[in-house]
Amino acid sequence: MNATSRESRAVAETLDRAMVPGDGVLFVHSAFRNLGAQGLRPEAVVEALLEYMAQGTLVMPTMTWRVCTPTHPYFDEVETVSHVGVLPEVFRQRYASHRSIHPTHSVAACGRLAADLTSAHHVDDTPCSINSPYGKARGEDAHVLLLGIGLERCTAIHHAEELAAPEIYLFPPEAAEIYQCRDRHGTVHRVRLRRHIRLNRNFPQFAEPLTERGKMRRGDMCGTAWQAVSQRDLLDEVFAALERDPRAIIAPPGAPVIP
């Protein structure tokens, strides 16, 4: 058995069970350590994901908020390294055709809608706005796969925060930072950014009600747990919670801080 066939089967089985449409949009958030310990190769996993999504679009976050700061206000689409794990970094460097222009919350993408989803991330002054890939994907059959992690790392939830209660979850407009963001064609974009306020956020609270209603699927891939949900179902749940209480996402003191 070669490694590639093993990863292809594992990914295809996972995405089938997750009910991910191969012609839709798939956001993958991942922690690869356990899969690597089982002998899986990140390149082969990325290739398997691309094979499954051949008629759709594969998207992975390529966050850079640790390195793009007011003291280093620069971002380069090609050169700036992400810090969210090996799988998105391999995808960004070797497979993605596009990366959104954003100093802190960029994504890499490949497939049918890659250009459209990444085209206007730099236009607004917040990380997950209506023009971000997360906002644009709301008009598509978009799904989220959490591989080896849970909703605590699901960036789409920030999109709901920003629209429903920006005054709670974002710094005010007068606190916007200015970044110089260079795209792969050499054009430099001046990007205004209002960062998320660092709060004790409880994103995982949404997993239980989604699971109870059959909206969230769960499973195991080569010893690594996964969760999957459609972005529409997830955001419906989050928006409903924020409508009841705009501070619904804020966790009690002592909970992990999600940037």
C-alpha positions, -999 to 999 in steps of 0.1 A, spaced: 0 0 0 15 34 -10 11 65 11 -9 84 -15 -36 57 -18 -39 55 19 -45 93 22 -68 94 -8 -90 67 8 -89 83 42 -98 118 29 -125 106 5 -141 85 33 -140 114 57 -155 140 32 -182 115 21 -192 110 58 -190 147 63 -215 152 34 -192 177 17 -202 183 -19 -172 180 -43 -184 210 -63 -189 233 -33 -165 252 -11 -145 235 16 -127 254 44 -102 232 62 -89 240 96 -64 214 108 -38 202 134 -16 177 116 6 163 143 -14 131 151 -19 124 114 19 128 108 25 104 137 4 78 118 26 82 88 4 104 66 22 130 45 8 166 43 14 168 6 -6 136 0 -35 148 22 -36 181 3 -36 163 -30 -64 140 -18 -85 171 -7 -79 187 -41 -89 155 -58 -122 153 -39 -129 190 -45 -119 189 -82 -152 205 -92 -153 229 -63 -129 251 -42 -105 242 -14 -97 270 11 -74 270 41 -66 299 65 -31 313 63 -31 335 94 -3 360 100 -15 381 129 16 371 149 40 385 124 21 414 108 19 440 135 20 478 139 58 474 144 60 454 112 31 466 91 39 446 60 24 416 42 35 398 11 11 373 -6 39 350 -16 66 355 10 47 360 43 47 327 62 15 316 79 15 303 115 -15 279 116 2 246 109 19 225 83 -11 216 62 -21 251 52 15 261 47 21 232 23 -11 241 5 -2 278 3 33 272 -10 28 243 -34 -8 240 -45 -29 272 -40 -35 294 -70 -47 324 -49 -42 340 -15 -63 368 -2 -46 401 5 -50 406 42 -24 413 69 -38 390 96 -65 367 83 -56 357 48 -67 324 32 -52 303 4 -75 288 -22 -75 266 -52 -104 257 -75 -134 271 -93 -141 301 -70 -106 307 -57 -102 340 -75 -137 354 -65 -135 343 -29 -101 360 -24 -106 391 -46 -117 417 -21 -105 407 14 -84 439 16 -113 462 8 -130 464 42 -113 473 75 -122 442 95 -107 407 92 -138 386 84 -161 411 67 -188 406 40 -160 409 14 -138 384 31 -137 348 18 -159 339 48 -185 365 38 -184 357 1 -188 320 8 -222 326 24 -236 327 -11 -222 292 -19 -226 257 -7 -197 261 18 -187 236 44 -161 236 73 -139 206 81 -122 207 115 -95 181 114 -78 174 148 -93 205 163 -128 219 172 -148 250 167 -123 270 189 -104 275 156 -133 281 133 -127 316 118 -161 319 102 -176 326 136 -157 359 136 -177 369 106 -209 367 126 -194 387 154 -183 414 131 -217 418 115 -239 414 146 -219 433 173 -188 450 159 -187 474 189 -182 444 212 -157 423 192 -137 448 172 -116 478 180 -133 511 169 -126 527 136 -103 553 151 -80 525 163 -75 511 128 -39 501 118 -24 507 84 -6 479 65 12 477 32 2 445 15 20 434 -17 2 409 -40 18 383 -62 18 407 -91 38 433 -72 10 458 -65 10 472 -30 -23 478 -13 -28 501 16 -50 482 40 -68 496 70 -74 470 98 -95 470 129 -83 440 149 -105 417 169 -104 425 206 -88 397 225 -117 383 246 -124 350 263 -145 335 234 -165 303 237 -168 291 201 -172 253 210 -206 261 227 -222 259 192 -211 223 186 -237 207 209 -269 223 195 -257 217 160 -250 180 168 -283 176 185 -301 188 154 -280 166 131 -262 195 115 -227 187 127 -211 154 117 -182 138 135 -158 110 129 -122 97 130 -96 98 103 -66 75 110 -69 82 147 -76 119 144 -110 132 153 -129 155 129 -160 176 129 -178 191 99 -207 215 94 -221 236 66 -211 272 70 -247 282 65 -259 260 94 -231 272 116 -237 309 110 -274 305 114 -267 291 149 -242 319 158 -263 347 144 -293 335 164 -273 334 196 -260 369 190 -295 382 183 -306 368 217 -275 382 234 -248 402 216 -223 390 242 -232 354 238 -198 344 225 -179 358 255 -169 330 279 -164 332 316 -130 343 329 -103 316 326 -115 302 293 -89 302 264 -85 334 246 -93 330 208 -76 357 187 
